[in-house]
Amino acid sequence: MAVLVEVFSVIVRLNAIEDRFFGGPCAFAELIPNRTLCADGELYRVGFMNMEDVDFFVTQLFKAGLTGASELGIESSDVALASQDGSMIFPCSWVELSQYPVDEGKHFVWGCKLKGGKSEYLAVSEHWTYDAYASMLWAEASEISAVDEGKPSDGAQQVAIAQSDQPHFIGRPFFPKGDETSH
């Protein structure tokens, strides 16, 4: 199997959670701040809409005993970061990215599997739909400016995007500025 790669995906080896994560799978499940978790029996995947939230979540994983990639490009044995454009954010030799059919084969999305694993099916989160996936707008950080700097009450932060006259929203499981409260 494989797990969905959507926007920014934190990919974690299931055996790393079982072997090295303080508190094991139950503690890992409690740490997940949103409804994007999916698993294929070898990997877990949790998705985020911005790198600030990825960094916060990954830091929590490292504090709980997992090892991670460094800024020097040293590969992580436990955590990988993938992007919806079909690329790895840091080098990672233990996963493979491929496109997988969804919506009865009408569309394809990026997925990630353990290298050498079986990838007949794609695991997605319980509430995932292709329509929501396809409706997302990708914008560079330089094109986004916050409109609502307050704490998002519904898990979304309203933002303005250059070249667009409509408001857009970014799912925020963690409050901006490092507040540890999650939704």
HULIN-V849630 format. One record per residue. N is the residue number from 1. RES is the residue in three letters. PHI is phi as a letter, one per 40 degrees, with the letter a starting at -180 (999 if undefined). NEAR is the number of other C-alpha atoms within 12 Angstrom. Layout:
BEGIN
[[N;RES;PHI;NEAR] [N;RES;PHI;NEAR]]
END
This chain:
BEGIN
[[1;MET;999;29] [2;ALA;a;37] [3;VAL;b;44] [4;LEU;d;48] [5;VAL;b;48] [6;GLU;b;42] [7;VAL;f;38] [8;PHE;b;36] [9;SER;b;43] [10;VAL;c;46] [11;ILE;b;51] [12;VAL;b;45] [13;ARG;c;39] [14;LEU;d;28] [15;ASN;c;20] [16;ALA;c;30] [17;ILE;c;31] [18;GLU;c;24] [19;ASP;c;18] [20;ARG;b;24] [21;PHE;c;28] [22;PHE;d;22] [23;GLY;g;19] [24;GLY;g;21] [25;PRO;d;24] [26;CYS;c;13] [27;ALA;c;18] [28;PHE;c;33] [29;ALA;d;25] [30;GLU;c;18] [31;LEU;c;31] [32;ILE;c;30] [33;PRO;c;28] [34;ASN;a;30] [35;ARG;b;24] [36;THR;b;32] [37;LEU;c;32] [38;CYS;a;35] [39;ALA;a;33] [40;ASP;b;29] [41;GLY;g;22] [42;GLU;b;30] [43;LEU;b;41] [44;TYR;b;42] [45;ARG;b;45] [46;VAL;b;42] [47;GLY;b;42] [48;PHE;a;37] [49;MET;c;35] [50;ASN;a;32] [51;MET;c;28] [52;GLU;d;23] [53;ASP;c;34] [54;VAL;d;35] [55;ASP;d;25] [56;PHE;c;29] [57;PHE;c;37] [58;VAL;c;37] [59;THR;d;24] [60;GLN;c;26] [61;LEU;c;37] [62;PHE;c;26] [63;LYS;c;17] [64;ALA;c;25] [65;GLY;h;24] [66;LEU;c;32] [67;THR;b;26] [68;GLY;b;33] [69;ALA;c;27] [70;SER;b;20] [71;GLU;c;11] [72;LEU;c;10] [73;GLY;g;14] [74;ILE;c;16] [75;GLU;c;22] [76;SER;c;29] [77;SER;c;29] [78;ASP;b;35] [79;VAL;b;45] [80;ALA;b;45] [81;LEU;b;45] [82;ALA;b;37] [83;SER;b;33] [84;GLN;c;32] [85;ASP;c;20] [86;GLY;g;24] [87;SER;b;25] [88;MET;c;31] [89;ILE;c;27] [90;PHE;b;27] [91;PRO;d;23] [92;CYS;a;29] [93;SER;c;22] [94;TRP;c;26] [95;VAL;b;37] [96;GLU;b;31] [97;LEU;c;36] [98;SER;a;30] [99;GLN;c;27] [100;TYR;b;29] [101;PRO;c;21] [102;VAL;b;24] [103;ASP;f;16] [104;GLU;f;10] [105;GLY;g;13] [106;LYS;c;11] [107;HIS;b;16] [108;PHE;b;22] [109;VAL;b;33] [110;TRP;c;34] [111;GLY;b;43] [112;CYS;b;50] [113;LYS;b;40] [114;LEU;c;34] [115;LYS;d;19] [116;GLY;g;15] [117;GLY;c;20] [118;LYS;c;19] [119;SER;b;27] [120;GLU;c;18] [121;TYR;b;26] [122;LEU;b;33] [123;ALA;c;35] [124;VAL;b;34] [125;SER;c;24] [126;GLU;d;13] [127;HIS;b;15] [128;TRP;c;22] [129;THR;b;20] [130;TYR;c;24] [131;ASP;d;14] [132;ALA;c;12] [133;TYR;d;26] [134;ALA;c;18] [135;SER;c;11] [136;MET;c;18] [137;LEU;b;22] [138;TRP;c;24] [139;ALA;b;21] [140;GLU;c;15] [141;ALA;d;17] [142;SER;c;12] [143;GLU;c;15] [144;ILE;b;24] [145;SER;b;22] [146;ALA;c;23] [147;VAL;c;19] [148;ASP;b;20] [149;GLU;c;17] [150;GLY;c;18] [151;LYS;c;25] [152;PRO;c;25] [153;SER;c;18] [154;ASP;b;18] [155;GLY;g;24] [156;ALA;b;29] [157;GLN;b;28] [158;GLN;c;24] [159;VAL;b;26] [160;ALA;b;25] [161;ILE;b;23] [162;ALA;d;19] [163;GLN;g;14] [164;SER;b;14] [165;ASP;c;9] [166;GLN;b;13] [167;PRO;c;20] [168;HIS;b;25] [169;PHE;b;26] [170;ILE;b;35] [171;GLY;c;34] [172;ARG;b;38] [173;PRO;c;36] [174;PHE;b;34] [175;PHE;c;28] [176;PRO;d;27] [177;LYS;g;14] [178;GLY;g;19] [179;ASP;c;17] [180;GLU;c;19] [181;THR;c;20] [182;SER;b;26] [183;HIS;b;21]]
END
